[in-house]
Amino acid sequence: MPYQLTCTNRIMLLNKKDVLHVFVVFSCLFPSTVITRAQQKKNVPLASGVASNRRHLRQCHQHHHAMAAEGKEQPAVRLARLLKDKLVPRMVSRGVFGSAWQVQGVEAVPIGGQGEDYWSSTTLATTLKLAEKSGNDKERSLVVKCMLPSAEFDVYSLSAVLADNEVAMYNKVFPFLERLGDATDLYPKCYFAESDVEGLLSLTVMQDLRADGFSLAKERVALDKNHVMLALRAVGRLHAFSYAAKARCRREFLEHVVPLLSEPTYTPAWHARWSPIMAATMLRGVARVEARLKDLKAVKDEGQHQRRLDGLARMRAVAQDAFPAMQAAVTAQEPAGVIVHGDFSRNNMTFHYGEDGLPDQVRFFDFQTCRYCSPSVDLAFFIFMNTSPALRAEHWDALFVEYFSSLKATLDGLLDGHPVDEDFVMPTLQGVREDFRRHAIMSFIICSFFMPQMMMRKEDIVSMQEVMETGGKVDSMLRMGGEAATEVMAGIVLEFLDRDLVP
């Protein structure tokens, strides 16, 4: 039966049993400014995934209209055509869906980002009408993630490296880790992942967890204790598999698995372009605290006051060139090296809720920024980005205990009955906290950049492409979130000072 291809700007709800719902995540194609995979592998350019979905979608629509006026095929139509003509038949012929299927139709619908909280992607909802050759119909829900070259990406991170990292995680890293034990409760099932597919940087077909009752947390920034502790237990399990690999098959892991992942962001080119902007965003909170301490008429604790002043001076020194701190965190320092998620935040995890309304399961997704480095890259960013000051004040020690208890219990299970490499060093809670103290400053650098944006209305967020193209780019960043954002960052600065987290 011939395909029926439709590309529309309306969302259609289909409930037929012979329909397979697929959501395609992709970045818009800007041919005139695309950076090649070969260039990215040489760390020439940088990319940014920090554009709001709504603004990004408006930019895509503007680009689509321009392409239409020039008689060019729009990205959404091109992607739908690729799915219809080549990608879907390839997946079906490989038996990706478990049995022989006939594709009866394809409908592509441009919509906003899945969950509306993706910084770096836009979503094309695609409906595939499928019928099993035996006559038995099934309904499955998948997420098909497509990465295309993007000018938005290529301001901050290397899009080709991001694409290759995620494909490597699903095709090689996760299967390797699953040889050690069951890790499938941490991420969605992947049916297909490939780089360089028909002009796409990558194509990944995954289980759509929403069909099983998973959803993003309602809170956009600060999660409650139940969500936080569940996420920390899960990331502790994820990190435990790296320690188990170093204990059970150290050489294979370090020589053949770790090199599959490349650094997508913190390169010399990032250093040259972004250090001045990061300095300004860091100093936003630092300057507020400096002014507050300067205006104190009476100091109750001279020792604490002096420690804060000394810490502020060190923070200013870090701000002058944030790159060494970032590079140190993403460079493994044994024995603490693990494969991290790399962008471990509320936006990249989905929760399942029990009958009592409390979260009882969590899965992670978007494994583009995975690398082998300090576990604090995950821990510190999540703790300062997605927990409230009140939760941190009340449960600071418990956060580390929850993470480490899960890590240790998982690791003990993975090592039980297996010989351990003589060079393996068992992680400790003290070691976790010491590593956190060394590298937490990275989370402040990132939070100072992202937190104000998360506090803005989505339609008001300025894309990174626009920031880089305007003469007042630093001023644009410092106005984001207004006074409320400045106060939030000042509060985080005080926490870093009082918790001795400034190197």
Buried (B, 14 or more C-beta within 10 A) or exposed (E): EEBEBBBEEEEEEEEEEBBBBBBBBBBBBBEEBBBEBEBBEEBBBBBBBBBBBBBBBEBBBEBBEEBEEEEBEBBBBBBBBBBBBEBBEBBBEEEBBEEEBEBBBBBBBBBBBBBBBBBBBBBBBBBBBBBBEEEEEBBBBBBBBBBBBBBBBBBBBBBBBBBBBBBBBBBBBBEBBEEBBEBEEBBBEBBBBBBBBBEBBBBBBBBBBBEEEBEBBEEBBBBBBBBBBBBBBBBBBBBBBBBBBBBBBBEEBBEEBBEBBBBBBBBEBBBEBBBEBBBBBBBBBBBBBBEEBEEEEEEEEEEEEEBBBEBBEBBBEBBEBBBEBBBBBBBBEEBBBBBBBBBBBBBBBBBBBEEEEEBEBBBBBBBBBBBBBBBBBBBBBBBBBBBBBEBBEEBBEBBBBBBBBBBBBBBEBBBEEEEEBEEBEEBEBEBBBEBBBBBBBBBBBBBBBBBBBBBBEBEEBBBBBBBBEEEEBBEBBBBBBEEEBBEBBBBBBBBBBEBEBBB
